[in-house]
Amino acid sequence: ELKVEQNPLFLSMQEGKNYTIYCNYSTTSDRLYWYRQDPGKSLESLFVLLSNGAVKQEGRLMASLDTKARLSTLHITAAVHDLSATYFCAGGTGGTSYGKLTFGQGTILTVHP
Amino acid sequence: NAGVTQTPKFQVLKTGQSMTLQCAQDMNHEYMSWYRQDPGMGLRLIHYSVGAGITDQGEVPNGYNVSRSTTEDFPLRLLSAAPSQTSVYFCASSYSKSGSKETQYFGPGTRLLVL
């Protein structure tokens, strides 16, 4: 059974600073997802990582995947207030399990001026 | 495309009542799922479907039923509501084929309060 753990669960950052959210998973997962959720809203897809060593970047966010370490990271560069949200990682497998994702607890990110 | 739609947006039930949460997608996705979101616990999978007529249980299926008679629709039925089912429910859909754009698309959610 796949288990996904994120840390930290709460992150308070100053604008302009860098930080990393970590996502560890317990068993083989052939895909790793990152989502953003604003308060009271749905989930917005940020990244899909499909292979070992995959790195994807969008604006101030960069995600990577190390399948050997069972670790994905979401790196925030020069944080701005608009990045304040809850970030989830989720692991999934292919085949008939495409519709199944196991989510981490979420990281609540607050960016202060 | 409307994407993934859910109705109602908000519902209040009394313990023991039954109801159906509706979910529809217009992207011709084969895979559809239902999740519930509770504070501090992320999202947990209730049921999922890999195509019309095929469903399976997720992590927390007790108290919920699903069916998938068409590709577009995937309703979630609460048989006898309990306060423990107070949550935000999200429906999601995705393509069946792998690829760099593959992701799950989430609906806007249904907030359910069971008194």
Contacts between the chains, C-beta under 8 A, distances in Angstrom:
chain1	res1	chain2	res2	distance
A	4	B	42	7.8
A	9	B	40	7.8
A	31	B	98	7.8
A	31	B	102	7.6
A	33	B	103	6.5
A	33	B	104	7.3
A	35	B	106	7.9
A	41	B	108	7.7
A	42	B	90	6.6
A	42	B	106	4.7
A	42	B	107	6.4
A	42	B	108	5.1
A	42	B	109	5.6
A	43	B	43	7.7
A	43	B	90	7.0
A	43	B	106	4.4
A	44	B	106	8.0
A	45	B	103	4.2
A	45	B	104	7.2
A	45	B	105	7.3
A	48	B	100	6.7
A	48	B	101	7.4
A	48	B	102	5.8
A	48	B	103	5.1
A	50	B	98	6.9
A	50	B	100	6.7
A	50	B	102	7.8
A	88	B	42	6.1
A	88	B	43	7.1
A	90	B	43	7.6
A	94	B	98	6.0
A	96	B	50	5.4
A	98	B	30	7.9
A	98	B	31	4.7
A	98	B	50	6.9
A	98	B	94	6.1
A	98	B	95	8.0
A	98	B	96	6.0
A	99	B	31	3.7
A	99	B	32	6.4
A	99	B	33	4.6
A	99	B	48	3.8
A	99	B	49	6.5
A	99	B	50	6.0
A	99	B	92	7.8
A	99	B	94	6.6
A	99	B	104	7.9
A	100	B	33	6.9
A	100	B	45	5.8
A	100	B	48	5.5
A	100	B	58	6.5
A	101	B	33	7.3
A	101	B	35	7.9
A	101	B	43	7.6
A	101	B	45	6.7
A	101	B	92	7.9
A	101	B	104	6.4
A	102	B	45	7.3
A	102	B	59	7.7
A	103	B	35	7.7
A	103	B	42	3.7
A	103	B	43	4.4
A	103	B	44	7.3
A	104	B	42	5.6
A	105	B	40	6.2
A	105	B	41	6.4
A	105	B	42	4.8
A	106	B	40	7.9
A	106	B	42	5.3
